[in-house]
């Protein structure tokens, strides 16, 4: 789909934009995976995490499909700092389409790789914390 749509988008494609796009795709996958790992870690303490996973998936598959700024600053805060799905598409879109809507900072469109790495490290640390305190019926 990307290959079909890319020539029709009003984007100047060059090596830099292609590399940036590849980094953003990887960053988005890492963000989604890190949030999922973070939520899965709660399974060490709670037997049911379906509702928490459902909330995260609602933000990802329903809310994040629309521009974050239409929800207002409070909801944009949630999509930026709680479930940071805005770094998967909303902020990077500003770079490609030269959109000048600033909710928090004009630097945010470039922070997706840093956010992804930070979330992954945090989620992995939380997972290790959960593993150390895990006790099964056989322990």
KAFEN-V152792 format. One record per residue. N is the residue number from 0. RES is the residue in one letter. PHI is phi in radians with two decimals (NA if undefined). D_CENTER is the distance of its C-alpha to the mean C-alpha in Angstrom with 2 decimals. Layout:
BEGIN
n:res:phi:d_center
N:RES:PHI:D_CENTER
N:RES:PHI:D_CENTER
END
This chain:
BEGIN
n:res:phi:d_center
0:X:NA:20.88
1:X:-1.07:19.39
2:X:-1.14:22.82
3:X:-1.32:24.59
4:X:-1.41:22.61
5:X:-0.96:22.22
6:X:-1.16:25.94
7:X:-1.61:26.05
8:X:-1.34:23.25
9:X:-1.52:24.65
10:X:-2.21:22.96
11:X:-1.46:25.06
12:X:-1.50:24.13
13:X:-2.56:25.19
14:X:-1.05:24.31
15:X:-1.11:22.04
16:X:-1.22:19.90
17:X:-1.17:19.82
18:X:-1.11:18.81
19:X:-1.06:16.08
20:X:-1.09:14.82
21:X:-1.10:15.03
22:X:-1.11:13.16
23:X:-1.19:10.26
24:X:-1.11:10.47
25:X:-1.11:10.61
26:X:-1.07:7.77
27:X:-1.09:5.46
28:X:-1.13:7.60
29:X:-1.17:7.52
30:X:-1.06:4.04
31:X:-1.08:5.19
32:X:-1.13:8.48
33:X:-1.15:8.30
34:X:-1.11:7.51
35:X:-1.10:10.21
36:X:-1.13:12.43
37:X:-1.04:12.38
38:X:-1.19:13.46
39:X:-1.08:15.86
40:X:-1.09:17.49
41:X:-1.07:18.86
42:X:-1.11:20.99
43:X:-1.19:23.21
44:X:-1.93:24.46
45:X:-2.07:24.06
46:X:-1.35:25.43
47:X:-2.18:23.26
48:X:-2.08:19.51
49:X:-1.03:19.36
50:X:-1.17:18.91
51:X:-1.15:15.95
52:X:-1.10:14.28
53:X:-1.10:15.51
54:X:-1.12:14.00
55:X:-1.08:10.43
56:X:-1.22:11.25
57:X:-1.09:12.93
58:X:-1.07:10.06
59:X:-1.28:8.12
60:X:-1.65:11.45
61:X:-2.08:13.54
62:X:-1.37:12.28
63:X:-1.26:9.37
64:X:-1.36:12.11
65:X:-1.97:14.06
66:X:-1.03:14.08
67:X:-1.05:12.71
68:X:-1.17:16.07
69:X:-1.29:18.10
70:X:-1.54:17.20
71:X:1.67:18.60
72:X:-1.19:17.66
73:X:-1.14:17.31
74:X:-1.21:14.77
75:X:-1.10:12.92
76:X:-1.07:13.05
77:X:-1.10:11.46
78:X:-1.28:8.47
79:X:-1.79:8.35
80:X:-1.99:9.72
81:X:-1.71:9.80
82:X:-1.95:6.82
83:X:-1.30:4.59
84:X:-1.24:3.38
85:X:-1.10:6.19
86:X:-1.38:5.28
87:X:-1.44:4.72
88:X:-2.49:8.16
89:X:-1.04:9.84
90:X:-1.17:10.49
91:X:-1.06:11.18
92:X:-1.03:13.46
93:X:-1.04:15.53
94:X:-1.22:16.56
95:X:-1.20:17.69
96:X:-1.82:19.47
97:X:0.86:20.57
98:X:-1.51:19.56
99:X:-1.98:20.77
100:X:-1.86:18.98
101:X:-1.90:18.11
102:X:-1.59:16.65
103:X:-2.05:16.32
104:X:-2.75:16.98
105:X:-1.31:17.70
106:X:-1.47:16.14
107:X:-0.95:12.49
108:X:-1.04:12.28
109:X:-1.73:13.22
110:X:-1.60:11.06
111:X:-0.94:7.97
112:X:-1.09:10.03
113:X:-1.17:11.15
114:X:-1.09:8.03
115:X:-1.07:7.13
116:X:-1.14:10.82
117:X:-1.10:11.19
118:X:-1.12:8.81
119:X:-1.11:10.58
120:X:-1.10:13.86
121:X:-1.12:13.49
122:X:-1.15:12.69
123:X:-1.18:15.54
124:X:-1.14:17.80
125:X:-1.13:17.32
126:X:-1.07:18.11
127:X:-1.10:21.18
128:X:-1.04:22.20
129:X:-1.13:22.17
130:X:-1.08:24.15
131:X:-1.17:26.74
132:X:-1.82:27.43
133:X:-1.34:27.41
134:X:-2.35:30.81
135:X:-1.64:31.77
136:X:-1.18:35.10
137:X:-1.59:36.54
138:X:-1.42:35.66
END
